[in-house]
Amino acid sequence: MNMETKNLQNLTYEELCSLVQERKITWSEWVDAQPELYDGYDTWLAENNLERNDENAQRFISIIEDEDLQPQADATVTEASQTASQARQVMK
């Protein structure tokens, strides 16, 4: 996590959504700036031997949203999914 990400973590959820919508930050930065998503994203990247980039961040968000539909999804995945879903709603 770099210094810019630490600064982004100080922003509100709405501010982060605005920055993504305005294309001032990438989806990867958006995920990284949210502690409830960061660890899961980092783990998912490592498990799948993927690079941290915008395309993979969007794929991760889609996956956690899909996993939220499964009854066995744990609280962390559910929280991450809710955060991602809220961001998508704000950006519509």
C-alpha positions as CSV (number, residue, x, y, z in Angstrom):
1,M,0.0,0.0,0.0
2,N,1.5,3.3,-1.0
3,M,1.3,6.7,0.5
4,E,-1.4,7.9,-1.9
5,T,-3.6,4.9,-0.9
6,K,-3.2,5.8,2.8
7,N,-4.4,9.3,1.9
8,L,-7.3,7.9,0.0
9,Q,-8.3,5.9,3.0
10,N,-9.0,9.1,4.8
11,L,-11.8,10.0,2.3
12,T,-15.4,9.2,2.7
13,Y,-17.0,6.4,0.7
14,E,-18.9,9.1,-1.3
15,E,-15.7,11.0,-2.0
16,L,-14.0,7.8,-3.3
17,C,-17.0,7.1,-5.6
18,S,-16.8,10.6,-7.0
19,L,-13.1,10.2,-7.7
20,V,-13.7,7.0,-9.6
21,Q,-16.6,8.4,-11.5
22,E,-14.5,11.4,-12.5
23,R,-11.7,9.1,-13.4
24,K,-9.3,10.7,-11.0
25,I,-8.5,7.4,-9.4
26,T,-8.6,3.9,-10.9
27,W,-10.8,1.0,-9.8
28,S,-7.7,-0.6,-8.3
29,E,-7.0,2.5,-6.2
30,W,-10.7,2.5,-5.2
31,V,-10.4,-1.1,-3.9
32,D,-7.1,-0.5,-2.3
33,A,-8.4,2.6,-0.4
34,Q,-11.1,0.5,1.3
35,P,-9.7,-1.6,4.2
36,E,-12.6,-4.0,4.1
37,L,-11.8,-4.8,0.4
38,Y,-8.0,-4.5,0.4
39,D,-7.0,-7.8,2.1
40,G,-9.5,-9.8,0.0
41,Y,-8.3,-8.2,-3.2
42,D,-4.7,-8.8,-2.4
43,T,-5.3,-12.5,-1.5
44,W,-7.4,-13.0,-4.7
45,L,-4.6,-11.5,-6.8
46,A,-2.0,-13.8,-5.2
47,E,-4.2,-16.9,-5.5
48,N,-4.8,-16.3,-9.1
49,N,-1.3,-15.0,-10.0
50,L,-2.8,-11.7,-11.3
51,E,-1.4,-8.2,-11.4
52,R,-2.9,-5.3,-9.5
53,N,-4.7,-3.3,-12.3
54,D,-8.0,-1.7,-13.1
55,E,-9.3,-4.7,-15.1
56,N,-8.6,-7.1,-12.3
57,A,-10.1,-4.8,-9.7
58,Q,-13.4,-4.7,-11.7
59,R,-13.3,-8.5,-12.0
60,F,-12.7,-8.8,-8.2
61,I,-15.7,-6.6,-7.5
62,S,-17.9,-8.7,-9.8
63,I,-16.8,-11.9,-8.1
64,I,-17.5,-10.6,-4.6
65,E,-20.9,-9.4,-5.7
66,D,-21.6,-12.9,-7.2
67,E,-20.3,-14.6,-4.0
68,D,-22.7,-12.5,-1.9
69,L,-25.6,-14.4,-3.6
70,Q,-24.3,-17.7,-2.1
71,P,-25.5,-18.5,1.4
72,Q,-22.1,-19.7,2.5
73,A,-20.5,-16.3,1.8
74,D,-18.8,-15.1,5.0
75,A,-19.2,-11.7,6.6
76,T,-16.1,-10.2,5.0
77,V,-17.2,-11.1,1.5
78,T,-20.7,-9.8,2.2
79,E,-19.4,-6.5,3.5
80,A,-17.0,-6.1,0.5
81,S,-19.9,-6.9,-1.8
82,Q,-22.1,-4.4,-0.2
83,T,-19.4,-1.7,-0.5
84,A,-18.9,-2.6,-4.2
85,S,-22.6,-2.6,-4.9
86,Q,-23.1,0.8,-3.3
87,A,-20.3,2.2,-5.4
88,R,-21.9,0.9,-8.6
89,Q,-25.3,2.4,-7.6
90,V,-23.7,5.8,-6.9
91,M,-22.0,5.8,-10.3
92,K,-25.1,5.0,-12.3
